[in-house]
Amino acid sequence: MNNLGNPIASVLKSDPILRDHCANVGRDEKEIERTVELQRVVVRDTREAALAREAELLAYNGGAVDDEVRPGSAGVDSERIVAGNPDEVYEQLKPFVEAGYRHLICGFPPPYDEETMRRMATEVRPRLEALAKG
């Protein structure tokens, strides 16, 4: 089951539907590999710095990082953006892991943000993996 860029509230709303369907057909819902696409992730030392970097990325991409972000839309502080320091990013992603999602697909729009990728790999991902293992 893949959720494409949906905020956690939306993802959690659809989860009981999946569980009900599984129960109706006799399938263990834990067998379903759950993935979620996080349209944009930015990690910096502070949330303010992360949102500033997100604004730079938005401007670089002509005001549209993806099809759902256009000038005049929710902008850099929308529910679809994961941004902050490593602890804040972990806390934003934690509900997905707690809901059973094991594959979090992070969006990194051009120009590719090496700092975010490195910090996700070294500071956030290990904590999420530990949470998933229980």
C-alpha positions as CSV (number, residue, x, y, z in Angstrom):
1,M,0.0,0.0,0.0
2,N,1.5,3.3,-1.1
3,N,0.5,6.7,0.2
4,L,1.7,9.4,-2.2
5,G,2.7,12.4,-0.2
6,N,-0.3,12.3,2.1
7,P,0.0,13.9,5.6
8,I,-0.1,11.5,8.5
9,A,-3.7,12.5,9.4
10,S,-4.8,11.4,6.0
11,V,-2.8,8.2,6.1
12,L,-4.2,7.2,9.5
13,K,-7.7,7.9,8.3
14,S,-7.3,5.4,5.5
15,D,-5.6,2.7,7.6
16,P,-8.9,1.3,9.1
17,I,-10.2,0.8,5.6
18,L,-7.2,-1.3,4.8
19,R,-7.6,-3.3,8.0
20,D,-11.3,-3.9,7.3
21,H,-10.6,-5.1,3.7
22,C,-7.9,-7.4,5.0
23,A,-10.3,-8.8,7.7
24,N,-13.0,-9.3,5.1
25,V,-10.7,-11.4,2.8
26,G,-8.9,-13.2,5.7
27,R,-5.5,-11.6,5.1
28,D,-3.1,-10.5,7.8
29,E,-2.8,-6.8,7.3
30,K,0.8,-7.0,8.6
31,E,1.7,-8.9,5.4
32,I,1.1,-5.8,3.4
33,E,4.2,-3.8,2.7
34,R,3.3,-0.2,3.4
35,T,5.2,2.7,1.8
36,V,4.7,6.4,1.9
37,E,6.2,9.1,-0.3
38,L,7.3,12.2,1.5
39,Q,7.3,14.8,-1.2
40,R,10.0,17.0,0.3
41,V,12.4,16.5,3.3
42,V,14.8,19.1,4.5
43,V,17.1,18.6,7.5
44,R,19.1,21.5,9.0
45,D,20.1,22.5,12.5
46,T,16.8,24.4,13.1
47,R,13.3,24.3,11.6
48,E,13.8,27.9,10.5
49,A,16.9,27.0,8.5
50,A,15.2,24.0,7.0
51,L,12.2,26.1,5.9
52,A,14.6,28.7,4.5
53,R,16.3,26.0,2.5
54,E,12.9,24.7,1.3
55,A,12.0,28.2,0.1
56,E,15.3,28.3,-1.9
57,L,14.4,24.9,-3.5
58,L,10.9,26.2,-4.3
59,A,12.4,29.3,-6.0
60,Y,15.0,27.3,-7.8
61,N,12.2,25.1,-9.2
62,G,10.2,28.0,-10.5
63,G,7.8,28.0,-7.6
64,A,6.8,24.3,-8.2
65,V,8.8,21.6,-6.6
66,D,6.2,19.1,-7.7
67,D,2.7,19.1,-9.2
68,E,1.0,20.0,-5.9
69,V,3.1,23.0,-5.0
70,R,2.6,26.0,-7.1
71,P,2.8,29.8,-6.4
72,G,0.0,30.7,-4.0
73,S,-0.4,27.2,-2.6
74,A,0.3,26.2,1.0
75,G,4.0,27.3,0.5
76,V,7.0,26.1,2.4
77,D,5.2,25.3,5.7
78,S,2.6,22.8,4.4
79,E,1.8,19.4,5.9
80,R,3.5,17.8,3.0
81,I,6.9,19.1,3.9
82,V,9.1,17.4,6.5
83,A,11.5,20.0,7.8
84,G,13.5,20.7,10.9
85,N,16.5,19.5,12.9
86,P,17.1,15.8,13.1
87,D,14.9,15.4,16.2
88,E,12.0,17.3,14.7
89,V,12.3,15.3,11.4
90,Y,12.3,12.1,13.4
91,E,9.2,13.2,15.3
92,Q,7.4,14.1,12.1
93,L,8.2,10.7,10.6
94,K,7.7,8.6,13.7
95,P,3.9,8.3,13.3
96,F,4.3,6.7,9.9
97,V,6.6,4.0,11.4
98,E,4.2,3.6,14.4
99,A,1.4,3.0,11.9
100,G,3.3,0.2,10.2
101,Y,5.0,1.9,7.4
102,R,8.5,0.5,6.8
103,H,9.4,2.3,3.5
104,L,9.5,6.0,3.7
105,I,10.4,7.4,0.3
106,C,11.9,10.8,0.7
107,G,11.7,13.4,-2.0
108,F,14.8,15.5,-2.7
109,P,14.1,18.1,-5.4
110,P,16.9,19.6,-7.4
111,P,19.4,21.0,-6.7
112,Y,19.9,17.9,-4.6
113,D,20.5,18.7,-1.0
114,E,23.5,16.7,0.1
115,E,23.3,17.9,3.6
116,T,19.7,16.6,4.0
117,M,20.5,13.3,2.4
118,R,23.5,12.7,4.6
119,R,21.7,13.8,7.8
120,M,18.7,11.6,6.9
121,A,21.0,8.6,6.4
122,T,23.1,9.2,9.5
123,E,21.0,11.0,12.1
124,V,17.3,10.1,11.3
125,R,17.1,6.8,9.5
126,P,18.9,4.7,12.3
127,R,16.4,6.0,14.8
128,L,13.5,5.1,12.6
129,E,14.9,1.7,11.9
130,A,15.3,1.1,15.6
131,L,11.7,2.2,16.2
132,A,10.5,-0.2,13.5
133,K,12.3,-3.1,15.1
134,G,10.7,-2.3,18.4
